[in-house]
Amino acid sequence: MLKIIPVLDILGGTTVHAVRGQRQQYKPLESRLCVSTRPLDVALTFKKLGFTELYVADLDAILGIDQRLLAVRQIAENSKMRLMVDAGISDLKRAKDAFRSGASKLVIGTETLASAEFVRDALCSFGRDRIIVSLDMTNNEVLGSLNGGAYPAMAILRDFCSMGLAQVIVLDLSRVGSGQGVNINFLKQLLGRLNLEVFVGGGVRNLADLLELRELGLHGVLVATALHSGVVTLADLIKEYMEI
Protein backbone atom coordinates (compact mmCIF):
# COMPACT_ATOMS: atom_id res chain seq x y z
CA MET A 1 0.00 0.00 0.00
CA LEU A 2 1.36 3.41 -0.98
CA LYS A 3 1.82 5.84 1.92
CA ILE A 4 0.82 9.45 1.18
CA ILE A 5 2.67 11.99 3.31
CA PRO A 6 1.74 15.70 3.18
CA VAL A 7 4.61 18.19 3.08
CA LEU A 8 4.90 21.30 5.23
CA ASP A 9 7.61 23.81 4.21
CA ILE A 10 8.40 26.47 6.81
CA LEU A 11 10.24 29.70 6.00
CA GLY A 12 10.21 32.81 8.16
CA GLY A 13 7.97 30.95 10.59
CA THR A 14 5.28 30.68 7.89
CA THR A 15 4.09 27.80 5.72
CA VAL A 16 5.21 28.51 2.17
CA HIS A 17 4.56 27.09 -1.28
CA ALA A 18 7.82 25.55 -2.44
CA VAL A 19 8.48 25.79 -6.18
CA ARG A 20 11.54 24.29 -7.91
CA GLY A 21 13.82 24.87 -4.92
CA GLN A 22 13.98 28.63 -5.58
CA ARG A 23 13.66 29.54 -1.91
CA GLN A 24 14.14 33.27 -2.34
CA GLN A 25 10.92 33.27 -4.37
CA TYR A 26 8.78 31.12 -2.06
CA LYS A 27 5.47 32.75 -1.18
CA PRO A 28 3.03 32.10 1.68
CA LEU A 29 0.90 29.02 1.10
CA GLU A 30 -2.46 29.39 -0.64
CA SER A 31 -4.53 26.30 -0.03
CA ARG A 32 -8.05 25.01 -0.56
CA LEU A 33 -7.62 23.00 2.62
CA CYS A 34 -6.58 25.70 5.09
CA VAL A 35 -6.82 29.51 5.02
CA SER A 36 -4.09 29.93 7.64
CA THR A 37 -0.36 29.83 6.91
CA ARG A 38 0.59 29.09 10.53
CA PRO A 39 2.49 25.78 10.46
CA LEU A 40 0.48 24.37 13.36
CA ASP A 41 -2.84 25.23 11.71
CA VAL A 42 -1.79 23.55 8.47
CA ALA A 43 -0.57 20.48 10.36
CA LEU A 44 -3.83 20.24 12.32
CA THR A 45 -5.78 20.49 9.06
CA PHE A 46 -4.00 17.42 7.76
CA LYS A 47 -4.54 15.72 11.12
CA LYS A 48 -8.30 16.35 10.90
CA LEU A 49 -8.36 14.91 7.40
CA GLY A 50 -6.94 11.69 8.79
CA PHE A 51 -3.29 11.88 7.82
CA THR A 52 -0.99 10.31 10.41
CA GLU A 53 2.43 11.41 9.19
CA LEU A 54 3.86 14.72 8.04
CA TYR A 55 7.08 15.73 6.32
CA VAL A 56 8.35 19.00 7.80
CA ALA A 57 11.08 20.94 6.02
CA ASP A 58 12.30 23.64 8.41
CA LEU A 59 13.90 25.92 5.83
CA ASP A 60 14.82 28.44 8.51
CA ALA A 61 17.02 25.77 10.10
CA ILE A 62 18.34 24.49 6.75
CA LEU A 63 19.40 28.03 5.79
CA GLY A 64 20.93 28.69 9.23
CA ILE A 65 18.44 31.45 10.05
CA ASP A 66 16.83 29.88 13.13
CA GLN A 67 17.75 26.42 14.37
CA ARG A 68 15.51 26.25 17.43
CA LEU A 69 12.89 24.05 15.68
CA LEU A 70 10.09 25.84 17.50
CA ALA A 71 7.46 25.00 14.88
CA VAL A 72 8.47 21.34 14.90
CA ARG A 73 8.07 21.19 18.66
CA GLN A 74 4.69 22.93 18.53
CA ILE A 75 3.37 20.63 15.82
CA ALA A 76 4.62 17.52 17.60
CA GLU A 77 3.08 18.51 20.93
CA ASN A 78 -0.30 19.56 19.55
CA SER A 79 -0.92 17.23 16.63
CA LYS A 80 0.65 13.99 17.92
CA MET A 81 1.45 13.18 14.28
CA ARG A 82 4.58 11.28 13.24
CA LEU A 83 7.02 13.81 11.85
CA MET A 84 9.75 13.34 9.28
CA VAL A 85 11.95 16.37 9.94
CA ASP A 86 14.49 17.89 7.57
CA ALA A 87 16.32 20.72 9.29
CA GLY A 88 19.71 20.58 7.57
CA ILE A 89 21.15 18.57 10.43
CA SER A 90 24.64 17.14 10.04
CA ASP A 91 25.86 16.48 13.58
CA LEU A 92 24.70 14.25 16.43
CA LYS A 93 24.03 17.06 18.90
CA ARG A 94 21.52 18.74 16.62
CA ALA A 95 20.08 15.34 15.70
CA LYS A 96 19.35 14.70 19.37
CA ASP A 97 17.75 18.16 19.60
CA ALA A 98 15.48 17.27 16.67
CA PHE A 99 14.31 14.08 18.32
CA ARG A 100 13.75 15.92 21.61
CA SER A 101 11.67 18.46 19.65
CA GLY A 102 9.36 15.69 18.50
CA ALA A 103 10.79 14.28 15.28
CA SER A 104 9.87 10.65 14.67
CA LYS A 105 12.38 10.34 11.84
CA LEU A 106 15.38 12.49 11.04
CA VAL A 107 15.83 13.36 7.39
CA ILE A 108 19.47 13.76 6.40
CA GLY A 109 19.64 15.66 3.11
CA THR A 110 22.59 15.35 0.77
CA GLU A 111 22.23 19.07 0.03
CA THR A 112 23.57 19.96 3.47
CA LEU A 113 25.57 16.80 4.26
CA ALA A 114 29.27 17.52 4.68
CA SER A 115 30.42 13.96 5.37
CA ALA A 116 28.92 10.56 4.67
CA GLU A 117 30.23 9.44 8.06
CA PHE A 118 27.42 11.37 9.72
CA VAL A 119 24.94 8.96 8.15
CA ARG A 120 26.86 6.04 9.65
CA ASP A 121 27.01 7.75 13.04
CA ALA A 122 23.30 8.59 12.98
CA LEU A 123 22.33 5.04 12.03
CA CYS A 124 24.45 3.67 14.87
CA SER A 125 23.12 6.19 17.39
CA PHE A 126 19.41 6.21 16.56
CA GLY A 127 18.70 3.07 14.52
CA ARG A 128 17.81 2.48 10.89
CA ASP A 129 14.08 2.95 11.54
CA ARG A 130 14.59 6.57 12.60
CA ILE A 131 17.02 7.76 9.92
CA ILE A 132 16.07 8.51 6.34
CA VAL A 133 18.42 9.98 3.75
CA SER A 134 17.05 12.50 1.28
CA LEU A 135 18.79 12.27 -2.07
CA ASP A 136 18.43 15.93 -2.99
CA MET A 137 18.56 16.43 -6.74
CA THR A 138 17.96 19.08 -9.36
CA ASN A 139 17.80 18.30 -13.05
CA ASN A 140 19.15 14.79 -12.38
CA GLU A 141 22.20 16.13 -10.52
CA VAL A 142 22.77 15.35 -6.84
CA LEU A 143 22.98 18.49 -4.72
CA GLY A 144 25.70 18.94 -2.13
CA SER A 145 29.25 17.76 -1.83
CA LEU A 146 30.17 14.61 0.08
CA ASN A 147 33.70 14.34 1.39
CA GLY A 148 34.82 17.12 -0.91
CA GLY A 149 33.69 15.57 -4.16
CA ALA A 150 30.63 14.82 -6.26
CA TYR A 151 29.48 11.20 -6.65
CA PRO A 152 26.86 9.57 -8.88
CA ALA A 153 23.52 9.04 -7.19
CA MET A 154 23.66 5.24 -7.26
CA ALA A 155 27.17 5.20 -5.82
CA ILE A 156 26.09 7.46 -2.97
CA LEU A 157 23.12 5.26 -2.12
CA ARG A 158 25.12 2.06 -2.45
CA ASP A 159 27.57 3.39 0.15
CA PHE A 160 24.73 4.31 2.49
CA CYS A 161 23.17 0.87 2.05
CA SER A 162 26.46 -0.68 3.15
CA MET A 163 26.17 1.39 6.34
CA GLY A 164 22.73 -0.08 7.05
CA LEU A 165 20.46 2.57 5.58
CA ALA A 166 16.94 1.24 5.02
CA GLN A 167 14.98 4.27 3.79
CA VAL A 168 15.59 6.97 1.20
CA ILE A 169 13.66 9.92 -0.20
CA VAL A 170 14.34 10.83 -3.81
CA LEU A 171 13.64 14.57 -3.71
CA ASP A 172 13.96 16.38 -7.02
CA LEU A 173 13.87 20.05 -6.08
CA SER A 174 13.65 21.13 -9.71
CA ARG A 175 10.27 19.37 -9.87
CA VAL A 176 8.86 20.48 -6.49
CA GLY A 177 5.68 22.48 -6.95
CA SER A 178 6.07 22.32 -10.72
CA GLY A 179 3.43 19.79 -11.72
CA GLN A 180 6.09 18.40 -14.01
CA GLY A 181 5.80 14.77 -12.96
CA VAL A 182 8.31 12.63 -11.11
CA ASN A 183 11.49 11.11 -12.52
CA ILE A 184 10.12 7.65 -13.29
CA ASN A 185 13.23 6.44 -15.11
CA PHE A 186 15.51 7.11 -12.15
CA LEU A 187 13.09 5.46 -9.75
CA LYS A 188 12.98 2.32 -11.89
CA GLN A 189 16.78 2.13 -11.85
CA LEU A 190 16.90 2.60 -8.10
CA LEU A 191 14.22 0.03 -7.30
CA GLY A 192 15.92 -2.49 -9.53
CA ARG A 193 19.35 -2.15 -7.95
CA LEU A 194 19.11 -1.43 -4.24
CA ASN A 195 17.09 -2.91 -1.38
CA LEU A 196 15.62 0.26 0.11
CA GLU A 197 12.24 1.58 1.14
CA VAL A 198 11.89 4.38 -1.40
CA PHE A 199 9.89 7.58 -0.99
CA VAL A 200 9.68 10.24 -3.67
CA GLY A 201 8.98 13.95 -3.54
CA GLY A 202 8.64 16.62 -6.19
CA GLY A 203 6.45 16.79 -9.26
CA VAL A 204 3.36 14.71 -8.44
CA ARG A 205 0.67 15.98 -10.79
CA ASN A 206 -2.44 13.96 -10.11
CA LEU A 207 -3.95 10.68 -8.97
CA ALA A 208 -2.68 8.90 -12.09
CA ASP A 209 0.91 9.67 -11.00
CA LEU A 210 0.23 8.16 -7.57
CA LEU A 211 -1.22 5.02 -9.12
CA GLU A 212 1.84 4.65 -11.36
CA LEU A 213 4.18 5.07 -8.40
CA ARG A 214 2.26 2.44 -6.47
CA GLU A 215 2.64 0.03 -9.39
CA LEU A 216 6.39 0.66 -9.36
CA GLY A 217 6.55 -0.51 -5.75
CA LEU A 218 7.38 2.74 -3.99
CA HIS A 219 6.90 2.85 -0.22
CA GLY A 220 5.57 6.39 -0.04
CA VAL A 221 5.11 9.74 -1.75
CA LEU A 222 5.55 13.26 -0.40
CA VAL A 223 2.75 15.49 -1.70
CA ALA A 224 2.05 19.20 -1.27
CA THR A 225 0.81 21.16 -4.29
CA ALA A 226 -1.54 18.44 -5.57
CA LEU A 227 -3.27 18.32 -2.18
CA HIS A 228 -3.46 22.06 -1.56
CA SER A 229 -4.77 22.74 -5.08
CA GLY A 230 -7.44 20.05 -4.79
CA VAL A 231 -6.14 18.08 -7.77
CA VAL A 232 -5.76 15.10 -5.42
CA THR A 233 -8.45 14.78 -2.77
CA LEU A 234 -8.89 12.71 0.34
CA ALA A 235 -11.78 10.94 -1.39
CA ASP A 236 -9.42 9.95 -4.21
CA LEU A 237 -6.93 8.46 -1.77
CA ILE A 238 -9.58 6.54 0.15
CA LYS A 239 -11.15 5.23 -3.05
CA GLU A 240 -7.80 3.89 -4.23
CA TYR A 241 -6.97 2.35 -0.83
CA MET A 242 -3.90 4.48 -0.27
CA GLU A 243 -2.49 4.78 3.23
CA ILE A 244 -2.71 8.20 4.85
C-alpha positions as CSV (number, residue, x, y, z in Angstrom):
1,M,0.0,0.0,0.0
2,L,1.4,3.4,-1.0
3,K,1.8,5.8,1.9
4,I,0.8,9.4,1.2
5,I,2.7,12.0,3.3
6,P,1.7,15.7,3.2
7,V,4.6,18.2,3.1
8,L,4.9,21.3,5.2
9,D,7.6,23.8,4.2
10,I,8.4,26.5,6.8
11,L,10.2,29.7,6.0
12,G,10.2,32.8,8.2
13,G,8.0,31.0,10.6
14,T,5.3,30.7,7.9
15,T,4.1,27.8,5.7
16,V,5.2,28.5,2.2
17,H,4.6,27.1,-1.3
18,A,7.8,25.5,-2.4
19,V,8.5,25.8,-6.2
20,R,11.5,24.3,-7.9
21,G,13.8,24.9,-4.9
22,Q,14.0,28.6,-5.6
23,R,13.7,29.5,-1.9
24,Q,14.1,33.3,-2.3
25,Q,10.9,33.3,-4.4
26,Y,8.8,31.1,-2.1
27,K,5.5,32.8,-1.2
28,P,3.0,32.1,1.7
29,L,0.9,29.0,1.1
30,E,-2.5,29.4,-0.6
31,S,-4.5,26.3,0.0
32,R,-8.0,25.0,-0.6
33,L,-7.6,23.0,2.6
34,C,-6.6,25.7,5.1
35,V,-6.8,29.5,5.0
36,S,-4.1,29.9,7.6
37,T,-0.4,29.8,6.9
38,R,0.6,29.1,10.5
39,P,2.5,25.8,10.5
40,L,0.5,24.4,13.4
41,D,-2.8,25.2,11.7
42,V,-1.8,23.6,8.5
43,A,-0.6,20.5,10.4
44,L,-3.8,20.2,12.3
45,T,-5.8,20.5,9.1
46,F,-4.0,17.4,7.8
47,K,-4.5,15.7,11.1
48,K,-8.3,16.4,10.9
49,L,-8.4,14.9,7.4
50,G,-6.9,11.7,8.8
51,F,-3.3,11.9,7.8
52,T,-1.0,10.3,10.4
53,E,2.4,11.4,9.2
54,L,3.9,14.7,8.0
55,Y,7.1,15.7,6.3
56,V,8.3,19.0,7.8
57,A,11.1,20.9,6.0
58,D,12.3,23.6,8.4
59,L,13.9,25.9,5.8
60,D,14.8,28.4,8.5
61,A,17.0,25.8,10.1
62,I,18.3,24.5,6.8
63,L,19.4,28.0,5.8
64,G,20.9,28.7,9.2
65,I,18.4,31.5,10.1
66,D,16.8,29.9,13.1
67,Q,17.7,26.4,14.4
68,R,15.5,26.3,17.4
69,L,12.9,24.1,15.7
70,L,10.1,25.8,17.5
71,A,7.5,25.0,14.9
72,V,8.5,21.3,14.9
73,R,8.1,21.2,18.7
74,Q,4.7,22.9,18.5
75,I,3.4,20.6,15.8
76,A,4.6,17.5,17.6
77,E,3.1,18.5,20.9
78,N,-0.3,19.6,19.6
79,S,-0.9,17.2,16.6
80,K,0.7,14.0,17.9
81,M,1.5,13.2,14.3
82,R,4.6,11.3,13.2
83,L,7.0,13.8,11.9
84,M,9.8,13.3,9.3
85,V,11.9,16.4,9.9
86,D,14.5,17.9,7.6
87,A,16.3,20.7,9.3
88,G,19.7,20.6,7.6
89,I,21.1,18.6,10.4
90,S,24.6,17.1,10.0
91,D,25.9,16.5,13.6
92,L,24.7,14.3,16.4
93,K,24.0,17.1,18.9
94,R,21.5,18.7,16.6
95,A,20.1,15.3,15.7
96,K,19.3,14.7,19.4
97,D,17.7,18.2,19.6
98,A,15.5,17.3,16.7
99,F,14.3,14.1,18.3
100,R,13.7,15.9,21.6
101,S,11.7,18.5,19.7
102,G,9.4,15.7,18.5
103,A,10.8,14.3,15.3
104,S,9.9,10.6,14.7
105,K,12.4,10.3,11.8
106,L,15.4,12.5,11.0
107,V,15.8,13.4,7.4
108,I,19.5,13.8,6.4
109,G,19.6,15.7,3.1
110,T,22.6,15.3,0.8
111,E,22.2,19.1,0.0
112,T,23.6,20.0,3.5
113,L,25.6,16.8,4.3
114,A,29.3,17.5,4.7
115,S,30.4,14.0,5.4
116,A,28.9,10.6,4.7
117,E,30.2,9.4,8.1
118,F,27.4,11.4,9.7
119,V,24.9,9.0,8.1
120,R,26.9,6.0,9.6
121,D,27.0,7.8,13.0
122,A,23.3,8.6,13.0
123,L,22.3,5.0,12.0
124,C,24.4,3.7,14.9
125,S,23.1,6.2,17.4
126,F,19.4,6.2,16.6
127,G,18.7,3.1,14.5
128,R,17.8,2.5,10.9
129,D,14.1,3.0,11.5
130,R,14.6,6.6,12.6
131,I,17.0,7.8,9.9
132,I,16.1,8.5,6.3
133,V,18.4,10.0,3.7
134,S,17.0,12.5,1.3
135,L,18.8,12.3,-2.1
136,D,18.4,15.9,-3.0
137,M,18.6,16.4,-6.7
138,T,18.0,19.1,-9.4
139,N,17.8,18.3,-13.1
140,N,19.2,14.8,-12.4
141,E,22.2,16.1,-10.5
142,V,22.8,15.4,-6.8
143,L,23.0,18.5,-4.7
144,G,25.7,18.9,-2.1
145,S,29.3,17.8,-1.8
146,L,30.2,14.6,0.1
147,N,33.7,14.3,1.4
148,G,34.8,17.1,-0.9
149,G,33.7,15.6,-4.2
150,A,30.6,14.8,-6.3
151,Y,29.5,11.2,-6.6
152,P,26.9,9.6,-8.9
153,A,23.5,9.0,-7.2
154,M,23.7,5.2,-7.3
155,A,27.2,5.2,-5.8
156,I,26.1,7.5,-3.0
157,L,23.1,5.3,-2.1
158,R,25.1,2.1,-2.4
159,D,27.6,3.4,0.2
160,F,24.7,4.3,2.5
161,C,23.2,0.9,2.1
162,S,26.5,-0.7,3.2
163,M,26.2,1.4,6.3
164,G,22.7,-0.1,7.1
165,L,20.5,2.6,5.6
166,A,16.9,1.2,5.0
167,Q,15.0,4.3,3.8
168,V,15.6,7.0,1.2
169,I,13.7,9.9,-0.2
170,V,14.3,10.8,-3.8
171,L,13.6,14.6,-3.7
172,D,14.0,16.4,-7.0
173,L,13.9,20.1,-6.1
174,S,13.6,21.1,-9.7
175,R,10.3,19.4,-9.9
176,V,8.9,20.5,-6.5
177,G,5.7,22.5,-7.0
178,S,6.1,22.3,-10.7
179,G,3.4,19.8,-11.7
180,Q,6.1,18.4,-14.0
181,G,5.8,14.8,-13.0
182,V,8.3,12.6,-11.1
183,N,11.5,11.1,-12.5
184,I,10.1,7.7,-13.3
185,N,13.2,6.4,-15.1
186,F,15.5,7.1,-12.1
187,L,13.1,5.5,-9.8
188,K,13.0,2.3,-11.9
189,Q,16.8,2.1,-11.9
190,L,16.9,2.6,-8.1
191,L,14.2,0.0,-7.3
192,G,15.9,-2.5,-9.5
193,R,19.4,-2.1,-8.0
194,L,19.1,-1.4,-4.2
195,N,17.1,-2.9,-1.4
196,L,15.6,0.3,0.1
197,E,12.2,1.6,1.1
198,V,11.9,4.4,-1.4
199,F,9.9,7.6,-1.0
200,V,9.7,10.2,-3.7
201,G,9.0,13.9,-3.5
202,G,8.6,16.6,-6.2
203,G,6.5,16.8,-9.3
204,V,3.4,14.7,-8.4
205,R,0.7,16.0,-10.8
206,N,-2.4,14.0,-10.1
207,L,-3.9,10.7,-9.0
208,A,-2.7,8.9,-12.1
209,D,0.9,9.7,-11.0
210,L,0.2,8.2,-7.6
211,L,-1.2,5.0,-9.1
212,E,1.8,4.7,-11.4
213,L,4.2,5.1,-8.4
214,R,2.3,2.4,-6.5
215,E,2.6,0.0,-9.4
216,L,6.4,0.7,-9.4
217,G,6.5,-0.5,-5.8
218,L,7.4,2.7,-4.0
219,H,6.9,2.8,-0.2
220,G,5.6,6.4,0.0
221,V,5.1,9.7,-1.8
222,L,5.6,13.3,-0.4
223,V,2.8,15.5,-1.7
224,A,2.1,19.2,-1.3
225,T,0.8,21.2,-4.3
226,A,-1.5,18.4,-5.6
227,L,-3.3,18.3,-2.2
228,H,-3.5,22.1,-1.6
229,S,-4.8,22.7,-5.1
230,G,-7.4,20.1,-4.8
231,V,-6.1,18.1,-7.8
232,V,-5.8,15.1,-5.4
233,T,-8.5,14.8,-2.8
234,L,-8.9,12.7,0.3
235,A,-11.8,10.9,-1.4
236,D,-9.4,9.9,-4.2
237,L,-6.9,8.5,-1.8
238,I,-9.6,6.5,0.1
239,K,-11.2,5.2,-3.0
240,E,-7.8,3.9,-4.2
241,Y,-7.0,2.4,-0.8
242,M,-3.9,4.5,-0.3
243,E,-2.5,4.8,3.2
244,I,-2.7,8.2,4.9
